[in-house]
Structure formats: structure tokens, C-alpha cells
Amino acid sequence: DVFGEDPTVAALEQECAGMFGMEAGLFCPSGTMANQIAIKVHTQPLDEVVCHEASHIYQYETGGYAYHSGVAVKLLQGPEGRITPQQVMASVNPRFDWLPQTRLVVIENTCNKTGGSFYNLHQMQELSKTCYNHNLLLHLDGARIFNALQAINAQPQQLKGMFNSISVCLSKGLGAPVGSVLLGSTAFIQQARRVRKVMGGGMRQAGYLAAA
């Protein structure tokens, strides 16, 4: 897979991308790596990431946003791990030299730390519109996105166009033994492959894992 030549990995990446209406996918060893790759590709040092204070990227990824990407994080509060478009709009920093530039919003669906609470389609659509209107990128930490879709009686294809990137965990709701798939545009995934490699996620034997 380091050479992009593993047919089983390629099939998994293509299937996942097609399910969510994205152009391309990248098989990663873990959800944490997938999220950290997304943050790295979407941002530059001195940028700021906006997320809920209960988010996995803040609570359980060892401050990786700072370690890998050199970015700040702005924590928002909200019931059951959810944030609102109004909160996102209010969180955008003015363009002052002494403030980080607001660049990326991350939501988690479902939210682990709040017991599996979820965003419905309308809530995700409104957040997507707000981010687009304010020139912000939007990443979905979809560790349990299939659980959320089941709860709201929706299909993955209905998320098409909402997010700049999505990470989908295969070992949680789907019960596969290993891995997550990061989804995005072709250009995004091309850069994500390089970041995955430098993080140690390029595996020549990954076809055995992708097959499962």
C-alpha cells in the first residue's frame, strides 16, 4: 500500500469514498491517526481548530493538534457534545497578528465522551453552511458515524458535500478488527498519504487488514 498498489486496500478506500460521496479515501491504522492527518493537511502552524470541549481530538489524542500541526484549539461548550452554527460564527477570530487564524471546525458524530450523542442531518447541514459562508473547513470525526446514521435513519450518501473530510472507524460499530478510512478530495488524500507515511502509517501488508 505504500506504493498505492494493494488492490484490497484500494477497493476498500474506493468503496468507502463512494458510500459518502467523496472522491478518495485513505486506509489508516487508527482513528486518531486519521483525525491527526486531517488536521495537519487542513491547517498551517498558527491556525486555530474549533471543537467541542468533549471532542476526541481534544480529550483523547494527547494534544496531537499542537504536536503534529502547531495549531491552537478553541473549545466550545454545548449540550451532549454538540456545537451550534451560532457558536461557530462567534468563535471566528478577527485578523489580528496576535491571534491564531480560525481555519478548521471539527465535530464528532457520535460523541464518545457524552455517551454516544449525535448530530442529525439538519444540524450537520447548518454547520456545513456556516463553515462554508465563513471560509472555514469542516472535518467530521465519524468514529461511530454508522451508529449515528442508523439512529437518524439516514444513508452515508446524504452527507455528500457537507464536509471537507471524514474519518470513518471500521473497528467500532462495524466490528472490523483494525483501522479507519479518511475521506476527502483527491488532492486532499494525495497530501494525506504523505502525512500518513511520516506518521508511520504506511503499511506494505495492509491488504490483510483491509480485507477484514
N, C-alpha and C positions, 0 to 999 in steps of 0.2 A: 504493500500500500504506500510505502514511501515514494515509490515511482508512479503512483496512480494507476497501477496495472493489476490490482487484485480484482477479479471480476465479481466476487461475492461482496466485497466492500462497496464497489461501485454500484452494484444493484441495490444494496440497502440504502445508500445515500440518495440514489435517484428515486427510489420508492418513497422515502420519507419526504423528500423535497416536493414530489408530485402531490402527495397527500395534502400538504399545506399550501400548495400553490406558489412555492418558492422555486428559484432557478436551480439551486445546487445545494448539496449537503456535504458534511464532513464528519466522519465517524471519529469519536473521541473516547478515551478510556473512562472518563468520568464527567458528570455534570458540572463539577467545579471547574474542570479544565475548559469545558465548552463555554461556560459563562465568562471565565477569565480571558479566553481568546476573543470573545465578542467585545468585551470592554477594551481590550488592547487595540483591536482593529478599528473600533469606532471612535476612539479618542486620541488626543495628544497630551503629553505632560502639561500640567497647569489647567487642564479642563476639570469639570465637575460632573459627577454622576448623581442623579436624583433617584432615591428609592425609599421605600417604607423602612422604618426602623427595625421591623421584624424580618426583613429580606434575608434570604440565604446568602447573598453576596456580601452582606454586612455581618451577619451573625456567625456564619459557619465556613467562611473561606479565608480566614487568617489574615484579613487585611490585604488580600491579593491585589485589589484595585490599586493600592498605593505601591505595593512591591513590584508588580509587573508593569503598571501603566503610568505611575507617577501622577495620579489624579486624586482630587478631593472627592468627598461624598457629602451630600446634603440629605439628612434624614428627615422624613416626613412621618407624621402620626396619622392614624386613621383606624376606624373600627375593623377588626378582623383582618388586619394586614393589607387593607386596600387604601389606595390614594385616589383623589378626585382630580378632574381637569382643572378645577379652580386652584387646587393646591399646586399643581404643576406650573400654572401660569404665574402664581405668586412666587415661585421658587427661582424663576429665571433671574440671574444676576445682571445688573447693568454693566455696561462695558467700561469698567474702571481697571486700571493697571493693577490695583491691589486686590482684585477679586478673581477667583478662577472663572473660566468661561463655562457656562452651563451648556453641556453638549449632549448628554445621554440620559434617558429615563429607563429604569429597569423595573418591571413588575414581575411578580412571582405568582404562578397560577398552576396548581393551588398553592397556598401559603403554608408551608410546613409548620412554622413556629406557632401559628394561630389555629392549629388543629385541622388543616385542610380546607380553610375558607377559600372561596373562589370568586373571580370576576365573571359576570355574564357577558354575552355578546355586545349588548348595548354599552356597558361600561367600558369594554375594551375599545369599541369603535369611537367613543367620545374621547378617550385618552389618545387614541391614534390621531384623530383630527386635531386635537390641541397641540400635540407634538409637531405635526406637520405644519401647522399655522405659525408655530414659533421656531421653526428651523431646528427642531430637536430630533435626535434619533431615538428610536424606541426598541428595546430588546425585551423579549419575553423569556423569562426563566420558566420554561414549561416542563419542569421536572415531573410533574404529575398532570400534564395538560390533558391526557386522555381521560383521567378521572374527572377533571373539570368539564370536559365536553360531554361526558356521559351525564353529569349532574344537570347540565343546562340543555340537554337533548339537541346537541349541535354536532356538526361534522367538521373535521380539520380544514376542509376546503373553504369553510366560511370565514377563516382567519386570513384568507388571501388579501394582501395589500395593507394589512393593519400594522405589521411590524417590519422593521429593518432586518431583524434577525430573531431566530427562535432556537432555543436549545430544548431538545426532547430527550428525556431519560428513558432508556429501554429496560432498565433493571428494576423499576418501581412498579407502576401499575400494570405494565406489560409482562413483568416477570422474567425477562431475559436475564442471563447471568451477568453480563458486563456491558457497560457502555452507554454513551449518549450521542446524539447526532445534532450538530449545529447546522442551521439552515439559513440561507440568505441569498443574495445575488451572486452571480458568477464571479464578479470582481471581488466581492467581499470574501467568498470562500477561497479564491486564489491566494489572497493575503493571509487568510486564516490558516491555510495549510502550512505556510512558512512559520507562523507563530506556534502552531501545534508542534512543529518539528523542534523549535528551540526550547519548548517546554517539556520535551521528551515524549511526546505523544505519537510520534511516527513509528508504526509497528509493521515490520515486514510480514508477520504471521497473523495479522488482524483478520484474515478471512475466516479463520476458525471461530472467532468471536462474533463476527458479523453474521455468519450462517445461523448461529443460535438466535 
